[in-house]
Amino acid sequence: KQVRAIRDSGFDPRDALYWNGIPWPVRAEERNAQVAPASLALLSLLELLDDLRGVVMLGEYAHKVWVAVNARTDRFRGLAHVRSKHPARSSNADLLAAYRKARDIAAIR
């Protein structure tokens, strides 16, 4: 479903760096406790990206981690962003819309 949405949207996957909101194995009942450490890991990665144009958040925890990043620094607050449901819970239309927005963000120079 996600691969099809990327293809159909015209988004070039080479324009993206994919990252899980919580990028390590975690049990469902521990996810909330992992938001803060995951935000530190994401912040460390974001600091390395010199041509970052936007963020696409697919899912509740991706969004929670992004909010936590922005609570730590103002640097990324004005960055273009797209929020959608997790791919496992999204319709094809949800994902297609998210990747169309990502395509438009990636085109901004």
Order of alpha helices (4+ residues) and beta strands (2+ residues): alpha-alpha-beta-alpha-beta-alpha
